[in-house]
Amino acid sequence: MSITEQEFKEWLQLPVTKVVRQLLASKRADLRNEWETSDPNEYLKDDFVLANVGNIGYCKGLTFAEQIDYEQYMTDIDDMERANEQD
């Protein structure tokens, strides 16, 4: 099920959408701040490397959810529908 571009724009203007997107941006900024202020020597430790890989994926997810636009939404809907047709 897809929505129209107008519906998407209306969703972006909802107060709850704005608050959630601000929350996502804040979480991403907090994560970036942790990276920037961490001890550079920690990057070499195996535990840190594994955690960092997970955090990078988390950060990318936050960015996607925070910055999705209608074009990206439609691309993902099309991809999802194609995948469902193959199942």
C-alpha positions as CSV (number, residue, x, y, z in Angstrom):
1,M,0.0,0.0,0.0
2,S,1.4,3.3,-1.0
3,I,0.3,6.8,-0.2
4,T,0.3,9.9,-2.4
5,E,2.9,12.6,-2.3
6,Q,0.4,14.9,-0.8
7,E,-0.4,12.4,2.0
8,F,3.3,12.0,2.6
9,K,3.8,15.8,2.8
10,E,0.8,16.0,5.2
11,W,2.4,13.3,7.4
12,L,5.7,15.3,7.5
13,Q,3.8,18.2,8.9
14,L,2.1,16.3,11.7
15,P,3.4,17.5,15.2
16,V,4.2,13.9,16.2
17,T,6.2,13.3,13.0
18,K,8.2,16.5,13.6
19,V,8.9,15.4,17.2
20,V,9.9,11.9,16.2
21,R,12.2,13.2,13.5
22,Q,13.8,15.6,16.0
23,L,14.3,12.8,18.4
24,L,16.0,10.7,15.7
25,A,18.3,13.6,14.9
26,S,19.1,14.0,18.6
27,K,19.9,10.3,19.0
28,R,22.2,10.5,15.9
29,A,24.0,13.6,17.2
30,D,24.5,11.9,20.6
31,L,26.1,8.9,18.9
32,R,28.3,11.1,16.8
33,N,29.3,13.0,19.9
34,E,30.3,9.8,21.6
35,W,32.4,8.8,18.7
36,E,34.1,12.2,18.5
37,T,34.9,12.3,22.2
38,S,36.0,8.7,22.6
39,D,39.6,7.6,23.1
40,P,41.1,6.9,19.6
41,N,43.1,4.0,21.0
42,E,39.8,2.2,21.8
43,Y,39.1,1.9,18.1
44,L,41.8,-0.8,17.9
45,K,40.1,-3.1,20.5
46,D,38.0,-6.0,19.2
47,D,35.0,-5.2,21.4
48,F,35.0,-1.6,20.3
49,V,35.2,-2.6,16.6
50,L,32.2,-4.9,16.9
51,A,30.2,-2.3,18.8
52,N,31.1,0.3,16.3
53,V,29.9,-1.8,13.4
54,G,26.5,-2.1,15.2
55,N,26.4,1.6,15.9
56,I,27.2,2.5,12.3
57,G,24.2,0.4,11.2
58,Y,22.0,2.0,14.0
59,C,23.1,5.5,12.9
60,K,22.3,4.7,9.2
61,G,18.9,3.6,10.3
62,L,18.3,6.8,12.3
63,T,19.4,8.8,9.3
64,F,17.1,7.0,7.0
65,A,14.1,7.4,9.2
66,E,14.9,11.0,10.0
67,Q,15.5,12.1,6.4
68,I,13.3,9.9,4.2
69,D,11.6,11.8,1.4
70,Y,8.8,10.8,-0.9
71,E,11.1,9.6,-3.7
72,Q,12.9,7.3,-1.3
73,Y,9.6,6.1,0.2
74,M,8.3,5.2,-3.3
75,T,11.5,3.4,-4.2
76,D,11.3,1.3,-1.0
77,I,7.6,0.6,-1.6
78,D,8.3,-0.6,-5.1
79,D,11.2,-2.8,-3.9
80,M,9.0,-4.2,-1.2
81,E,6.2,-5.0,-3.6
82,R,8.6,-6.7,-6.0
83,A,10.0,-8.8,-3.2
84,N,6.5,-9.8,-2.1
85,E,5.7,-10.8,-5.7
86,Q,8.7,-13.2,-5.7
87,D,7.6,-14.9,-2.5
